[in-house]
Amino acid sequence: MNTVLKKPLPPKNVYYRRLLNSFLIAVAFLLFSLTIGVLGYHYIGKLEWIDALLNASMILGGMGPVDIIKNDAGKVFSSFYALYSGISFLSAFAILIAPAIHRLLHKFHLDIDK
């Protein structure tokens, strides 16, 4: 006997609220990640604010650096930030699509049980 609770699919307003919450969490996480990059490139990489923003945005988006970092500490920061950015961008995407995947799997589960 299947012991899983059979709950109906939540209404669309609940789904949309979950989508909005996931979107806000993903945006907050990306802004936090961008802030780390901007501060690091400015203070450690010795770039101007606008150049630090550009570099952090390009790394976080997966495009690669724009400015050449001249000091060793900046290069080390840039290396770790690039590794962090790859993981954080994928994590933010996973947070964003989690409600849609959950609803899809839930719907398939309900269809199979019928």
Secondary structure as the mmCIF struct_conf table of DSSP 4:
data_model
#
loop_
_struct_conf.conf_type_id
_struct_conf.id
_struct_conf.beg_label_comp_id
_struct_conf.beg_label_asym_id
_struct_conf.beg_label_seq_id
_struct_conf.end_label_comp_id
_struct_conf.end_label_asym_id
_struct_conf.end_label_seq_id
BEND BEND1 VAL A 4 VAL A 4
HELX_LH_PP_P HELX_LH_PP_P1 LYS A 7 PRO A 11
HELX_RH_AL_P HELX_RH_AL_P1 LYS A 12 TYR A 43
TURN_TY1_P TURN_TY1_P1 ILE A 44 ILE A 44
BEND BEND2 GLY A 45 GLY A 45
HELX_RH_AL_P HELX_RH_AL_P2 TRP A 49 LEU A 60
TURN_TY1_P TURN_TY1_P2 GLY A 61 GLY A 62
BEND BEND3 MET A 63 MET A 63
BEND BEND4 VAL A 66 ASP A 67
HELX_LH_PP_P HELX_LH_PP_P2 ILE A 68 ILE A 69
BEND BEND5 ASN A 71 ASN A 71
HELX_RH_AL_P HELX_RH_AL_P3 ASP A 72 ASP A 113
#
